[in-house]
């Protein structure tokens, strides 16, 4: 008589019940963040020093290619993960990331840097999106903000650490190739962990469904609902757009601004790292707080803090004040970043959450493209200070829009639905 095999353990929502896979995905997202951290300090200076690009708009073109590719990848990542699987999309993201450090090392012309950033944008859009969705799948509604806070903390602490390390390595050895050797290790480790140990999370989705799942709406309908039809989702999407608009400025324009003020590479690396360092380290607490106090207070106050911090950067000329301002920017960003994604997740049904998050992340990363182009154009015409203050004003205006359109709620006390009047708003 054949021996009966024990039944597999039924899936259970919650971080404690799934801590092994959760911890593994934290490590994977740290490698994802490390890939983009390669560029935070070095690449804007590479444009000027090695390729002789004087125009600020041209110098930030690598952010435009990165942000455009990431936005489009985000838009389709959710729908692809619903058709195939979260894990398959994660693996595809790492395959796009593998060539990036080699292109950055060997690039003979600026166009190669643009091409590397197209691939990096796809890598980030697919891989980071899947670590977000997989953690949300496992966490359940009561720990959604905490799960996102931990995920984003891992990614952006890695961004900060690598931004600082590449600056130190560049000062010691030059802008290329040594700083980019880190990227080879990150891509290899991220792909290996994802291929060998990560499991898909689709089996968690039915645990959150409180009614039969309706037929999935088209991507065009989901795009319209998240982008403008529902005031709640519009308010969250425009806040994400404004957030990454100011991040595009911080990434592409501020290193050039600090270099023009006479700072050496080590001090620029400190300023480039402190913002994502605080952004990363405080997100776990911010996500936890949003689970209990509601999403809106953190979103509105965080956006206002970002606006004030950016304005302070443009209004001062002291390294110490810049350090304070970028620290405040990091705190404000930590309050906003995981909370926006959790708020989008609150408002849609679990089975279709990935697509809605993809639309939100499309608009968020389109903000980085806009911020880089707008910052570069205004800096070319009116100077760095004017570019910085314009972005500060846009961020403040976005906070006002969020205050009007985003409803206050406590996530654990409401029911999720898809694009319905009863959805969590």
C-alpha positions as CSV (number, residue, x, y, z in Angstrom):
1,X,0.0,0.0,0.0
2,X,1.5,3.3,-1.1
3,X,2.5,5.6,1.7
4,X,0.4,8.7,2.0
5,X,2.3,12.0,1.7
6,X,1.5,14.7,4.3
7,X,-0.6,17.6,2.9
8,X,1.3,20.8,2.2
9,X,0.7,23.5,4.7
10,X,-2.1,25.8,3.8
11,X,-1.0,29.4,3.0
12,X,-1.5,31.9,5.8
13,X,-1.4,35.7,5.5
14,X,1.0,37.6,7.7
15,X,4.7,38.5,8.0
16,X,5.5,36.1,10.8
17,X,3.9,33.1,9.0
18,X,6.0,33.8,5.9
19,X,9.1,35.3,7.3
20,X,11.5,33.1,5.3
21,X,10.2,34.1,1.9
22,X,9.8,37.7,3.2
23,X,13.4,37.9,4.3
24,X,14.6,36.4,1.0
25,X,12.6,39.1,-0.9
26,X,14.2,41.8,1.3
27,X,17.6,40.6,0.2
28,X,16.5,40.5,-3.4
29,X,15.2,44.0,-3.3
30,X,18.4,45.2,-1.7
31,X,20.3,44.0,-4.8
32,X,17.7,45.7,-7.0
33,X,18.3,49.0,-5.1
34,X,22.0,48.5,-5.3
35,X,21.8,48.5,-9.1
36,X,20.3,52.0,-9.2
37,X,22.6,53.2,-6.4
38,X,25.5,52.6,-8.8
39,X,24.4,55.8,-10.7
40,X,23.3,58.2,-8.0
41,X,26.7,59.9,-7.5
42,X,28.9,58.9,-10.5
43,X,26.9,59.1,-13.7
44,X,25.9,62.8,-13.6
45,X,29.6,63.6,-13.1
46,X,30.6,61.1,-15.8
47,X,28.6,63.2,-18.3
48,X,30.6,66.3,-17.6
49,X,34.0,64.8,-16.9
50,X,34.4,62.0,-19.5
51,X,31.9,62.9,-22.2
52,X,32.2,66.7,-22.1
53,X,28.4,67.4,-21.8
54,X,27.9,70.9,-20.7
55,X,24.1,71.2,-21.1
56,X,22.2,70.3,-17.9
57,X,19.3,69.0,-20.0
58,X,21.6,66.7,-22.0
59,X,23.4,65.6,-18.8
60,X,20.2,64.3,-17.3
61,X,19.2,62.4,-20.4
62,X,20.2,59.1,-18.8
63,X,17.5,59.7,-16.2
64,X,15.0,60.3,-18.9
65,X,15.8,57.0,-20.6
66,X,15.8,55.2,-17.2
67,X,12.6,56.8,-16.0
68,X,10.8,56.3,-19.3
69,X,11.7,52.6,-19.5
70,X,10.9,52.0,-15.8
71,X,7.5,53.8,-16.1
72,X,6.5,51.6,-19.1
73,X,7.8,48.5,-17.5
74,X,5.8,49.3,-14.4
75,X,2.7,49.8,-16.4
76,X,2.8,46.3,-17.9
77,X,4.5,44.4,-15.1
78,X,1.3,44.0,-13.1
79,X,-0.7,42.7,-16.0
80,X,2.2,40.4,-17.0
81,X,2.4,39.0,-13.5
82,X,-1.4,38.2,-13.5
83,X,-1.0,36.4,-16.8
84,X,2.2,34.5,-16.1
85,X,3.4,34.8,-12.5
86,X,5.2,37.2,-10.1
87,X,8.3,35.0,-10.1
88,X,8.5,34.9,-13.9
89,X,8.4,38.7,-14.2
90,X,11.0,39.0,-11.4
91,X,13.4,36.7,-13.3
92,X,12.9,38.6,-16.5
93,X,13.7,41.8,-14.7
94,X,17.1,40.4,-13.6
95,X,17.9,39.2,-17.1
96,X,17.5,42.8,-18.3
97,X,19.8,44.0,-15.5
98,X,22.7,41.7,-16.2
99,X,24.3,43.8,-19.1
100,X,24.0,47.1,-17.3
101,X,27.3,47.3,-15.4
102,X,29.2,46.1,-18.4
103,X,27.7,48.8,-20.6
104,X,28.6,51.4,-18.0
105,X,32.2,50.2,-17.8
106,X,32.8,49.9,-21.5
107,X,30.7,52.8,-22.9
108,X,32.7,54.6,-25.6
109,X,30.0,57.3,-26.1
110,X,27.2,58.8,-24.1
111,X,24.6,56.9,-26.2
112,X,25.8,53.7,-24.5
113,X,25.0,55.2,-21.1
114,X,21.5,56.0,-22.4
115,X,21.2,52.4,-23.6
116,X,22.4,51.0,-20.2
117,X,19.8,53.1,-18.5
118,X,17.0,51.8,-20.7
119,X,17.9,48.3,-19.6
120,X,18.2,49.4,-16.0
121,X,14.8,51.0,-16.1
122,X,13.2,47.8,-17.3
123,X,15.1,45.9,-14.6
124,X,13.8,48.2,-11.9
125,X,10.3,48.3,-13.3
126,X,9.9,44.5,-13.4
127,X,12.1,43.4,-10.5
128,X,11.2,46.1,-7.9
129,X,7.5,45.9,-8.8
130,X,7.4,42.2,-8.2
131,X,9.1,42.4,-4.8
132,X,6.4,45.0,-3.9
133,X,3.6,42.8,-5.1
134,X,4.9,39.6,-3.6
135,X,5.3,41.1,-0.2
136,X,1.8,42.6,-0.4
137,X,0.4,39.2,-1.3
138,X,1.9,37.6,1.8
139,X,1.3,40.4,4.3
140,X,-2.5,40.8,4.2
141,X,-4.4,44.1,4.8
142,X,-3.4,44.6,8.4
143,X,0.3,44.6,7.8
144,X,0.4,46.0,4.3
145,X,2.0,49.4,5.2
146,X,4.6,47.7,7.3
147,X,5.5,45.2,4.6
148,X,5.9,48.0,2.0
149,X,8.0,50.0,4.5
150,X,10.4,47.1,5.0
151,X,10.6,46.4,1.3
152,X,11.3,50.0,0.4
153,X,13.7,50.4,3.3
154,X,15.8,47.5,2.0
155,X,15.9,48.9,-1.5
156,X,16.7,52.5,-0.6
157,X,19.2,51.7,2.1
158,X,21.0,49.8,-0.6
159,X,20.7,52.8,-2.9
160,X,22.3,55.0,-0.2
161,X,25.1,52.7,0.7
162,X,26.0,52.1,-2.9
163,X,25.8,55.8,-3.8
164,X,28.3,56.5,-1.0
165,X,30.6,53.6,-1.9
166,X,30.7,54.5,-5.6
167,X,31.7,58.1,-4.7
168,X,34.5,56.9,-2.4
169,X,35.7,54.4,-5.0
170,X,35.5,57.0,-7.7
171,X,37.6,59.5,-5.7
172,X,40.2,56.8,-5.1
173,X,40.3,55.2,-8.5
174,X,38.4,57.3,-11.0
175,X,34.9,57.5,-12.4
176,X,35.3,54.3,-14.4
177,X,35.5,51.2,-14.3
178,X,36.0,50.4,-10.6
179,X,32.7,51.9,-9.2
180,X,30.6,49.7,-11.5
181,X,32.2,46.4,-10.5
182,X,29.7,46.3,-7.7
183,X,26.9,46.1,-10.2
184,X,28.2,42.8,-11.6
185,X,28.0,41.2,-8.2
186,X,24.5,42.7,-7.5
187,X,23.0,41.4,-10.8
188,X,24.5,37.9,-10.4
189,X,23.4,37.5,-6.7
190,X,19.9,38.9,-7.4
191,X,19.3,36.6,-10.3
192,X,20.7,33.6,-8.4
193,X,18.5,34.2,-5.3
194,X,15.4,34.7,-7.5
195,X,16.0,31.7,-9.6
196,X,16.9,29.2,-6.9
197,X,14.9,30.2,-3.8
198,X,12.0,32.6,-4.5
199,X,8.6,31.0,-4.7
200,X,5.5,32.5,-6.4
201,X,2.8,34.1,-4.2
202,X,-0.3,33.7,-6.3
203,X,-1.7,31.2,-3.9
204,X,-2.1,33.9,-1.3
205,X,-4.5,36.0,-3.3
206,X,-7.7,34.0,-2.7
207,X,-7.2,34.5,1.1
208,X,-8.1,38.1,0.8
209,X,-11.0,37.8,-1.6
210,X,-14.3,38.3,0.1
211,X,-16.5,37.7,-3.0
212,X,-16.1,35.9,-6.3
213,X,-13.5,37.7,-8.5
214,X,-15.0,39.7,-11.3
215,X,-13.6,39.5,-14.8
216,X,-10.4,41.6,-15.0
217,X,-11.0,45.0,-16.6
218,X,-8.9,46.0,-19.5
219,X,-5.6,47.8,-18.9
220,X,-7.1,50.9,-20.5
221,X,-10.0,50.9,-18.0
222,X,-7.6,50.3,-15.1
223,X,-5.4,53.1,-16.4
224,X,-8.4,55.5,-16.6
225,X,-9.7,54.6,-13.1
226,X,-6.3,55.0,-11.4
227,X,-5.3,58.1,-13.4
228,X,-8.4,60.4,-13.3
229,X,-11.8,58.7,-12.9
230,X,-11.6,58.1,-9.2
231,X,-10.5,61.2,-7.2
232,X,-8.9,59.1,-4.5
233,X,-6.7,57.3,-6.9
234,X,-6.0,60.4,-8.9
235,X,-4.8,62.2,-5.7
236,X,-2.5,59.3,-4.9
237,X,-1.1,59.1,-8.5
238,X,-0.4,62.8,-8.8
239,X,1.4,62.7,-5.4
240,X,3.6,59.8,-6.7
241,X,4.3,61.8,-9.8
242,X,5.4,64.9,-7.8
243,X,7.4,62.8,-5.4
244,X,9.5,61.3,-8.2
245,X,9.7,64.6,-10.0
246,X,11.6,66.0,-7.0
247,X,13.7,62.7,-6.9
248,X,14.6,63.3,-10.6
249,X,16.0,66.7,-9.5
250,X,17.9,65.2,-6.6
251,X,19.5,62.6,-8.7
252,X,20.3,64.5,-11.9
253,X,20.6,68.2,-11.0
254,X,21.8,68.4,-7.4
255,X,25.2,66.6,-7.9
256,X,25.9,69.1,-10.7
257,X,24.7,72.0,-8.4
258,X,27.0,70.9,-5.6
259,X,29.9,70.4,-8.0
260,X,29.4,73.9,-9.4
261,X,29.5,75.3,-5.9
262,X,33.0,73.7,-5.5
263,X,32.3,70.6,-3.4
264,X,34.7,67.7,-3.8
265,X,33.5,64.2,-4.8
266,X,33.6,62.9,-1.2
267,X,31.2,65.6,0.0
268,X,28.9,65.2,-3.0
269,X,28.8,61.5,-2.2
270,X,27.8,62.3,1.4
271,X,25.0,64.5,0.2
272,X,23.9,62.0,-2.4
273,X,23.8,59.2,0.2
274,X,22.1,61.0,3.2
275,X,18.8,61.5,1.4
276,X,18.2,57.8,0.4
277,X,19.8,56.7,3.7
278,X,17.1,58.4,5.8
279,X,14.5,57.6,3.2
280,X,15.3,53.9,3.5
281,X,15.9,53.6,7.2
282,X,12.7,55.4,8.2
283,X,10.2,53.7,5.9
284,X,9.5,50.7,8.1
285,X,8.3,53.0,10.9
286,X,6.3,55.1,8.4
287,X,4.6,52.1,6.9
288,X,3.7,50.8,10.4
289,X,2.4,54.2,11.4
290,X,0.2,54.4,8.3
291,X,-1.4,51.0,9.2
292,X,-2.6,52.6,12.4
293,X,-3.1,56.3,11.9
294,X,-4.2,56.1,8.2
295,X,-2.5,57.0,5.0
296,X,-3.5,60.6,4.5
297,X,-1.7,62.3,7.4
298,X,1.7,60.9,6.4
299,X,1.2,61.6,2.7
300,X,0.2,65.3,3.0
301,X,2.7,66.2,5.8
302,X,5.5,64.3,4.1
303,X,4.9,66.1,0.8
304,X,5.0,69.5,2.6
305,X,8.2,68.5,4.3
306,X,9.7,67.5,1.0
307,X,8.8,70.9,-0.5
308,X,10.3,72.8,2.3
309,X,13.5,70.8,2.2
310,X,14.0,71.3,-1.5
311,X,13.4,75.0,-1.1
312,X,16.1,75.1,1.6
313,X,18.6,73.5,-0.7
314,X,18.0,76.2,-3.4
315,X,18.1,79.0,-0.9
316,X,21.5,78.2,0.8
317,X,25.1,77.8,-0.1
318,X,26.5,75.9,2.9
319,X,27.4,72.3,3.0
320,X,26.0,71.9,6.6
321,X,22.6,73.5,5.6
322,X,22.5,71.3,2.5
323,X,23.1,68.3,4.7
324,X,20.2,69.4,7.0
325,X,17.9,70.0,4.0
326,X,18.6,66.6,2.3
327,X,18.1,64.9,5.7
328,X,14.7,66.5,5.9
329,X,14.0,65.5,2.3
330,X,14.8,61.9,3.3
331,X,12.4,62.0,6.2
332,X,9.6,63.5,4.1
333,X,10.2,60.9,1.4
334,X,10.1,58.0,3.9
335,X,6.7,59.2,5.1
336,X,5.3,59.3,1.6
337,X,6.8,56.5,-0.4
338,X,5.5,53.3,1.1
339,X,2.3,55.0,2.2
340,X,1.2,55.9,-1.3
341,X,1.7,52.3,-2.5
342,X,-0.2,50.9,0.5
343,X,-3.1,53.4,-0.1
344,X,-3.4,52.3,-3.7
345,X,-3.4,48.7,-2.6
346,X,-6.2,49.5,-0.1
347,X,-8.5,50.6,-2.8
348,X,-8.5,47.7,-5.2
349,X,-9.3,44.0,-5.1
350,X,-6.4,41.6,-4.4
351,X,-6.5,39.8,-7.7
352,X,-6.2,43.0,-9.7
353,X,-4.0,44.9,-7.4
354,X,-0.8,44.4,-9.4
355,X,-2.3,46.1,-12.5
356,X,-3.5,49.1,-10.5
357,X,-0.1,49.4,-8.7
358,X,1.5,49.2,-12.2
359,X,-0.5,52.2,-13.4
360,X,0.3,54.2,-10.2
361,X,4.0,53.3,-10.6
362,X,3.9,54.4,-14.3
363,X,2.8,57.9,-13.2
364,X,5.2,57.9,-10.3
365,X,8.2,57.1,-12.5
366,X,7.0,59.5,-15.3
367,X,7.6,62.1,-12.6
368,X,11.3,61.3,-12.6
369,X,11.5,61.9,-16.3
370,X,9.6,65.2,-15.9
371,X,11.7,66.3,-13.0
372,X,15.0,65.6,-14.8
373,X,13.9,67.4,-18.0
374,X,12.3,70.3,-16.2
375,X,15.2,70.7,-13.8
376,X,17.7,70.6,-16.7
377,X,15.8,73.1,-18.9
378,X,15.2,75.6,-16.1
379,X,18.8,75.3,-14.9
380,X,20.1,75.9,-18.4
381,X,17.9,79.0,-18.8
382,X,17.7,80.5,-15.4
383,X,20.2,78.7,-13.2
384,X,20.3,76.0,-10.6
385,X,18.5,77.9,-7.8
386,X,15.5,78.6,-10.0
387,X,15.2,75.0,-11.1
388,X,15.3,73.8,-7.5
389,X,12.6,76.4,-6.4
390,X,10.3,75.4,-9.3
391,X,10.3,71.8,-8.2
392,X,9.8,72.8,-4.6
393,X,6.7,74.8,-5.6
394,X,5.3,71.9,-7.6
395,X,5.8,69.5,-4.7
396,X,3.9,71.9,-2.3
397,X,1.0,72.2,-4.8
398,X,0.8,68.4,-5.0
399,X,0.5,68.2,-1.2
400,X,-2.5,70.6,-1.4
401,X,-4.2,68.4,-4.1
402,X,-3.6,65.3,-2.0
403,X,-5.2,67.0,1.0
404,X,-8.3,67.7,-1.0
405,X,-8.7,64.4,-2.9
406,X,-7.3,61.7,-0.6
407,X,-9.8,60.5,2.1
408,X,-8.5,59.7,5.6
409,X,-9.1,56.2,6.8
410,X,-7.7,53.4,8.9
411,X,-6.8,50.5,6.6
412,X,-7.7,47.6,8.9
413,X,-11.2,48.9,9.4
414,X,-12.5,48.9,5.8
415,X,-13.2,46.4,3.0
416,X,-11.3,46.2,-0.3
417,X,-13.1,46.4,-3.6
418,X,-12.2,47.1,-7.2
419,X,-13.1,50.6,-8.5
420,X,-16.4,50.5,-6.5
421,X,-18.0,53.1,-4.3
422,X,-17.5,50.8,-1.4
423,X,-13.8,50.4,-2.0
424,X,-11.3,51.5,0.6
425,X,-10.8,55.2,0.1
